[in-house]
Amino acid sequence: MAELDKRYALIWSHEEQFAYRLGQEVLDKPVVSVWMIILPVLLVHHMQRVSSYRNGVRAFARGILEHRQKALDKARQDVESGESRNCGFEEYFPSLEGVSERDRSLADKQVRIMQILQDHYRKLLKAGKESYQGLLEEVYSDREHYRGFLERLTAAEQELNRYLTAKVHTTEDSRAVVQRMETYCNELRRKELQRFFSSASALRC
C-alpha cells in the first residue's frame, strides 16, 4: 500500500503542477509599469491585481483538478480491488438526478474525459517505477504510444469545449478563453512529450 501511495502522490503532484501552469498561462498576469515607481499608489493597485490573479489561478486549477481527482481515485479503487472498471455517469456523478438533456449531454462528454484519465491513471498506478517519468516510460514505452494517449485526451476535451461554446458559454469572450486554454494546454503537452520522451516529434493537434 505504501508503494501505491507513493505512485498516487507522484501522479497527483504532476497534475497539480500542470493545472497551475495552465492557469498561469490562460489568465492575464498584471504587468509592472515604471509609473508604479513614480506614483506609489499605482503599486498598491498593482499588488491588489496580483493578489486577484493568484486567487484566479488557484480557482482555475481547482476547477481543472476536480474531475481529475475523481478519475484518479476511481483508478486507485480499481488497483486495490483488482478490477478494471469503465465508470459511467452514475459512478462519477451519483448525486445528479433528473438533469436536463443538455446537462446530461454535457456530463457525458465530461465522463468520457474522465474514463480516458481513469484508464491512464490505473496503468500508472500499476507500474513499478519511482518517478513520474519512470511510470510513463514503463506504461507507454515510447513517444508514439504516449502521444496516442495525449491525442485521445485532447480530442475528448475539444469535443467538450465545442459543446460548451455552442450550448452554454456562447459569448465571444467565453470562446476566446476556451481557445486560449486549448492553445496553452496543447503547448504544455508538447513540452511534456519532448521532456519525457526526448526524441519526440511535435504533438499533432
Contacts in CASP RR format, 6 or more apart in sequence:
PFRMAT RR
TARGET T0000
AUTHOR 0000-0000-0000
METHOD contacts of the structure
MODEL  1
MAELDKRYALIWSHEEQFAYRLGQEVLDKPVVSVWMIILPVLLVHHMQRV
SSYRNGVRAFARGILEHRQKALDKARQDVESGESRNCGFEEYFPSLEGVS
ERDRSLADKQVRIMQILQDHYRKLLKAGKESYQGLLEEVYSDREHYRGFL
ERLTAAEQELNRYLTAKVHTTEDSRAVVQRMETYCNELRRKELQRFFSSA
SALRC
3 128 0 8 1.000
4 76 0 8 1.000
4 79 0 8 1.000
4 80 0 8 1.000
4 125 0 8 1.000
6 130 0 8 1.000
7 124 0 8 1.000
7 125 0 8 1.000
7 127 0 8 1.000
7 128 0 8 1.000
7 135 0 8 1.000
8 72 0 8 1.000
8 76 0 8 1.000
8 125 0 8 1.000
10 131 0 8 1.000
10 132 0 8 1.000
10 135 0 8 1.000
11 72 0 8 1.000
11 121 0 8 1.000
11 124 0 8 1.000
11 125 0 8 1.000
11 132 0 8 1.000
11 135 0 8 1.000
12 69 0 8 1.000
12 72 0 8 1.000
13 132 0 8 1.000
14 132 0 8 1.000
15 65 0 8 1.000
15 68 0 8 1.000
15 72 0 8 1.000
16 61 0 8 1.000
16 65 0 8 1.000
18 188 0 8 1.000
18 192 0 8 1.000
19 60 0 8 1.000
19 61 0 8 1.000
19 63 0 8 1.000
19 64 0 8 1.000
19 65 0 8 1.000
19 68 0 8 1.000
20 57 0 8 1.000
20 58 0 8 1.000
20 61 0 8 1.000
21 188 0 8 1.000
22 60 0 8 1.000
22 61 0 8 1.000
22 64 0 8 1.000
22 181 0 8 1.000
22 184 0 8 1.000
22 185 0 8 1.000
22 188 0 8 1.000
23 56 0 8 1.000
23 57 0 8 1.000
23 60 0 8 1.000
23 61 0 8 1.000
23 64 0 8 1.000
23 184 0 8 1.000
24 57 0 8 1.000
25 184 0 8 1.000
25 187 0 8 1.000
25 188 0 8 1.000
26 60 0 8 1.000
26 177 0 8 1.000
26 180 0 8 1.000
26 181 0 8 1.000
26 184 0 8 1.000
27 53 0 8 1.000
27 56 0 8 1.000
27 57 0 8 1.000
27 60 0 8 1.000
28 53 0 8 1.000
29 50 0 8 1.000
29 53 0 8 1.000
30 46 0 8 1.000
30 49 0 8 1.000
30 50 0 8 1.000
30 53 0 8 1.000
32 46 0 8 1.000
33 42 0 8 1.000
33 46 0 8 1.000
35 42 0 8 1.000
36 42 0 8 1.000
36 43 0 8 1.000
36 46 0 8 1.000
37 43 0 8 1.000
67 92 0 8 1.000
67 110 0 8 1.000
67 113 0 8 1.000
67 114 0 8 1.000
67 117 0 8 1.000
68 114 0 8 1.000
68 117 0 8 1.000
70 92 0 8 1.000
70 114 0 8 1.000
71 114 0 8 1.000
71 115 0 8 1.000
71 117 0 8 1.000
71 118 0 8 1.000
71 121 0 8 1.000
72 117 0 8 1.000
72 118 0 8 1.000
72 121 0 8 1.000
74 85 0 8 1.000
74 87 0 8 1.000
74 91 0 8 1.000
74 92 0 8 1.000
74 114 0 8 1.000
74 118 0 8 1.000
75 117 0 8 1.000
75 118 0 8 1.000
75 119 0 8 1.000
75 120 0 8 1.000
75 121 0 8 1.000
75 122 0 8 1.000
75 125 0 8 1.000
76 121 0 8 1.000
76 125 0 8 1.000
77 83 0 8 1.000
78 84 0 8 1.000
78 85 0 8 1.000
78 118 0 8 1.000
78 122 0 8 1.000
79 122 0 8 1.000
79 125 0 8 1.000
79 126 0 8 1.000
84 122 0 8 1.000
85 91 0 8 1.000
85 118 0 8 1.000
86 115 0 8 1.000
86 118 0 8 1.000
86 119 0 8 1.000
87 111 0 8 1.000
87 114 0 8 1.000
87 115 0 8 1.000
87 118 0 8 1.000
88 111 0 8 1.000
88 115 0 8 1.000
89 96 0 8 1.000
89 104 0 8 1.000
89 107 0 8 1.000
89 108 0 8 1.000
89 111 0 8 1.000
92 110 0 8 1.000
92 111 0 8 1.000
92 114 0 8 1.000
93 107 0 8 1.000
93 111 0 8 1.000
96 103 0 8 1.000
96 107 0 8 1.000
99 107 0 8 1.000
102 167 0 8 1.000
102 168 0 8 1.000
105 163 0 8 1.000
105 167 0 8 1.000
106 160 0 8 1.000
106 163 0 8 1.000
106 164 0 8 1.000
106 167 0 8 1.000
106 168 0 8 1.000
109 156 0 8 1.000
109 159 0 8 1.000
109 160 0 8 1.000
109 163 0 8 1.000
110 160 0 8 1.000
112 156 0 8 1.000
112 159 0 8 1.000
112 160 0 8 1.000
113 153 0 8 1.000
113 156 0 8 1.000
113 157 0 8 1.000
113 160 0 8 1.000
116 149 0 8 1.000
116 152 0 8 1.000
116 153 0 8 1.000
116 156 0 8 1.000
117 153 0 8 1.000
120 149 0 8 1.000
120 153 0 8 1.000
123 139 0 8 1.000
124 135 0 8 1.000
124 136 0 8 1.000
124 139 0 8 1.000
127 134 0 8 1.000
127 135 0 8 1.000
127 138 0 8 1.000
127 139 0 8 1.000
128 135 0 8 1.000
128 138 0 8 1.000
129 135 0 8 1.000
129 137 0 8 1.000
129 138 0 8 1.000
133 195 0 8 1.000
133 196 0 8 1.000
136 146 0 8 1.000
136 196 0 8 1.000
137 196 0 8 1.000
137 197 0 8 1.000
140 146 0 8 1.000
140 149 0 8 1.000
140 197 0 8 1.000
142 197 0 8 1.000
143 193 0 8 1.000
143 197 0 8 1.000
143 199 0 8 1.000
143 200 0 8 1.000
143 201 0 8 1.000
146 193 0 8 1.000
146 196 0 8 1.000
146 197 0 8 1.000
146 200 0 8 1.000
147 193 0 8 1.000
147 200 0 8 1.000
147 203 0 8 1.000
147 204 0 8 1.000
150 189 0 8 1.000
150 193 0 8 1.000
150 203 0 8 1.000
151 203 0 8 1.000
151 204 0 8 1.000
154 185 0 8 1.000
154 186 0 8 1.000
154 189 0 8 1.000
154 203 0 8 1.000
154 205 0 8 1.000
157 182 0 8 1.000
157 185 0 8 1.000
158 182 0 8 1.000
161 178 0 8 1.000
161 181 0 8 1.000
161 182 0 8 1.000
164 174 0 8 1.000
164 178 0 8 1.000
165 174 0 8 1.000
165 175 0 8 1.000
165 178 0 8 1.000
169 175 0 8 1.000
169 178 0 8 1.000
186 203 0 8 1.000
186 205 0 8 1.000
189 203 0 8 1.000
190 202 0 8 1.000
190 203 0 8 1.000
193 200 0 8 1.000
193 202 0 8 1.000
193 203 0 8 1.000
194 200 0 8 1.000
END
